[in-house]
Amino acid sequence: MRKEDCFYLGKIAKKFSFKGEVLIYLDTDEPELYENMESVFVEYNKNLVPFFIENSSFHKNDFLRVKFEDVDNEAEADAILNHEIYLPVSMLPKLEGNKFYFHEVIGFEIEDKRLGIFGKIVSINDSSAQPLFEVINGNVEILVPMIDQFLVKIDRENKKVIMDLPEGLVEMYL
């Protein structure tokens, strides 16, 4: 499985028992969707390795307590500690309306109600407090804040993100 075909679900955060159980921090708004998984991919030496789950249960809201097959003691649990967990993109629930996954809008055109189409979304920068659409217009990179009040519509059919941006926000780049 290639990392490009997967989404980040969380990280193996702690050991839980001497029998190899671990706690996975789930980086999701809906952890209950992931309680009964059969397997996950663990990033190990820059490769995604499938790990099969014997059993799992919730532990203090954000953590999933997991017993993997073939991880039977503390040393084996130590070997996967702090490794990232991934699932295939096909396992993401479908979103509708103006809700979207970041990877879903890459390549969409971005349109302002006042200015019209002003570029194409090439990536999303979520390393700052406010996620930003990184938009390319010719040779110019435009950073557009992903603020719900600015978002008018996600037009999946025409591959467009339609926004109502404050005057001057885009113009300062052009």
Backbone torsions as a table, in degrees:
resi	resn	phi	psi	omega
1	MET	NA	133.4	179.1
2	ARG	-90.6	144.9	-178.5
3	LYS	-60.6	-32.3	-180.0
4	GLU	-64.1	-23.5	-178.9
5	ASP	-93.8	9.8	-175.6
6	CYS	-127.3	167.0	173.0
7	PHE	-123.4	150.2	179.8
8	TYR	-73.1	125.7	179.2
9	LEU	-105.7	-33.2	-178.1
10	GLY	168.8	-158.6	-173.7
11	LYS	-143.2	144.1	174.8
12	ILE	-75.2	108.9	-168.6
13	ALA	-93.1	-40.3	-173.4
14	LYS	-149.7	158.7	168.1
15	LYS	-81.6	149.8	-179.8
16	PHE	-113.9	-36.2	-178.3
17	SER	-144.7	169.5	178.2
18	PHE	-75.0	-3.8	179.6
19	LYS	-94.2	12.1	175.9
20	GLY	93.2	4.3	177.9
21	GLU	-70.4	148.3	179.4
22	VAL	-131.8	161.2	173.0
23	LEU	-108.0	125.5	178.4
24	ILE	-103.7	125.7	173.5
25	TYR	-80.0	120.9	-180.0
26	LEU	-94.2	118.4	-179.8
27	ASP	-92.1	73.0	-175.9
28	THR	-151.9	154.6	176.2
29	ASP	-81.3	-17.5	-176.9
30	GLU	-128.2	70.5	-177.2
31	PRO	-60.0	-28.2	-177.3
32	GLU	-60.7	-22.7	178.0
33	LEU	-66.6	-18.4	-171.0
34	TYR	-114.1	15.0	-176.1
35	GLU	-70.9	-36.2	-172.9
36	ASN	-111.6	44.6	179.5
37	MET	-74.0	148.9	176.1
38	GLU	-86.6	-33.2	-177.8
39	SER	-157.7	165.1	174.5
40	VAL	-140.8	167.6	172.3
41	PHE	-105.9	129.0	177.8
42	VAL	-105.6	128.8	177.8
43	GLU	-76.7	119.0	-175.0
44	TYR	-137.8	117.1	-177.0
45	ASN	53.4	44.1	178.0
46	LYS	65.9	13.6	174.6
47	ASN	-118.7	153.7	175.2
48	LEU	-95.9	120.0	-176.7
49	VAL	-112.2	127.7	178.9
50	PRO	-71.4	134.7	174.4
51	PHE	-123.1	127.4	-178.6
52	PHE	-93.4	141.0	-173.8
53	ILE	-100.0	124.1	175.0
54	GLU	-76.2	-48.9	175.7
55	ASN	-158.0	160.0	180.0
56	SER	-152.8	154.5	176.5
57	SER	-157.0	159.3	-179.9
58	PHE	-75.1	147.2	178.8
59	HIS	-137.7	109.1	177.2
60	LYS	53.6	57.1	171.8
61	ASN	64.9	-71.0	-172.6
62	ASP	-85.6	-6.9	-175.7
63	PHE	-109.3	142.2	174.1
64	LEU	-111.8	120.6	177.9
65	ARG	-83.8	121.9	-171.7
66	VAL	-129.1	138.7	169.4
67	LYS	-114.1	111.0	178.2
68	PHE	-85.2	148.9	170.2
69	GLU	-62.9	143.5	175.8
70	ASP	66.4	13.0	169.5
71	VAL	-118.3	97.3	-167.5
72	ASP	-116.5	1.8	179.8
73	ASN	-153.0	176.0	-176.4
74	GLU	-63.3	-38.8	-178.9
75	ALA	-63.1	-42.7	178.7
76	GLU	-67.9	-35.1	176.1
77	ALA	-68.1	-39.6	177.0
78	ASP	-56.8	-36.8	-176.1
79	ALA	-65.5	-23.8	-179.6
80	ILE	-109.4	1.5	179.7
81	LEU	-59.8	139.4	179.5
82	ASN	68.5	11.3	176.1
83	HIS	-86.4	148.0	-178.7
84	GLU	-82.5	149.8	-178.5
85	ILE	-112.3	136.3	179.8
86	TYR	-131.1	156.4	172.8
87	LEU	-132.7	155.7	177.4
88	PRO	-63.0	142.7	179.2
89	VAL	-55.1	-30.8	-179.1
90	SER	-62.3	-16.7	-179.6
91	MET	-88.1	-4.5	177.9
92	LEU	-70.7	135.6	175.2
93	PRO	-66.6	145.5	178.8
94	LYS	-67.8	135.5	175.6
95	LEU	-105.3	149.2	-179.7
96	GLU	-128.8	170.7	179.2
97	GLY	66.4	-138.5	-176.7
98	ASN	-93.5	10.6	172.9
99	LYS	-87.1	141.0	-178.7
100	PHE	-154.5	156.8	171.4
101	TYR	-89.4	145.6	-177.9
102	PHE	-54.5	-46.0	-176.3
103	HIS	-64.8	-23.2	-174.5
104	GLU	-68.5	-32.1	-174.2
105	VAL	-97.2	-0.1	176.4
106	ILE	-63.3	129.4	-178.1
107	GLY	94.0	-11.7	176.6
108	PHE	-71.7	148.0	170.4
109	GLU	-76.2	151.8	177.5
110	ILE	-116.4	132.2	-173.6
111	GLU	-127.7	135.3	174.2
112	ASP	-102.6	140.6	-178.5
113	LYS	-57.0	-32.9	-176.6
114	ARG	-89.4	-42.7	-172.8
115	LEU	-93.9	-18.8	-172.9
116	GLY	83.4	-160.2	-178.6
117	ILE	-70.8	128.6	-178.7
118	PHE	-126.7	10.6	176.8
119	GLY	160.6	-174.3	-179.0
120	LYS	-124.3	137.2	178.9
121	ILE	-74.8	121.0	-179.2
122	VAL	-104.1	-24.8	175.4
123	SER	-167.6	176.5	177.9
124	ILE	-127.1	128.3	179.0
125	ASN	-98.3	107.9	178.7
126	ASP	-113.5	24.4	-179.8
127	SER	-86.9	-11.4	178.2
128	SER	-101.3	178.0	-178.8
129	ALA	-62.6	-34.2	-179.5
130	GLN	-113.6	117.4	176.8
131	PRO	-61.1	146.9	-176.7
132	LEU	-128.9	138.0	166.7
133	PHE	-75.4	129.5	171.4
134	GLU	-97.6	114.3	-171.9
135	VAL	-115.3	138.1	176.3
136	ILE	-108.3	130.4	175.1
137	ASN	-128.7	98.4	-174.5
138	GLY	65.2	-117.5	178.5
139	ASN	-100.8	4.6	-174.1
140	VAL	-102.4	132.4	174.2
141	GLU	-96.4	129.6	179.7
142	ILE	-116.2	131.1	177.5
143	LEU	-103.1	121.0	-176.8
144	VAL	-117.5	120.7	179.4
145	PRO	-63.6	135.8	177.8
146	MET	-88.4	81.0	-178.4
147	ILE	-111.0	129.3	-176.9
148	ASP	-52.8	-38.0	-178.4
149	GLN	-66.2	-24.7	179.2
150	PHE	-84.3	-24.2	-173.5
151	LEU	-79.6	119.7	179.1
152	VAL	-93.2	-49.9	-174.4
153	LYS	-160.8	142.3	168.1
154	ILE	-100.0	109.3	-178.6
155	ASP	-98.9	88.2	-176.7
156	ARG	-65.9	-36.6	-177.4
157	GLU	-61.0	-42.9	-178.8
158	ASN	-100.5	6.6	179.4
159	LYS	52.5	57.8	179.5
160	LYS	-135.7	146.0	168.1
161	VAL	-110.8	117.6	-177.6
162	ILE	-103.1	128.5	-175.5
163	MET	-130.2	160.4	172.7
164	ASP	-120.4	90.8	-171.7
165	LEU	-93.0	151.9	176.9
166	PRO	-63.2	144.1	179.8
167	GLU	-58.8	134.7	178.0
168	GLY	96.6	-19.9	-176.8
169	LEU	-62.3	-49.2	179.7
170	VAL	-79.2	-39.2	-176.3
171	GLU	-59.1	-30.8	-178.3
172	MET	-65.8	-19.5	178.7
173	TYR	-88.4	-25.9	-170.4
174	LEU	-95.8	NA	NA
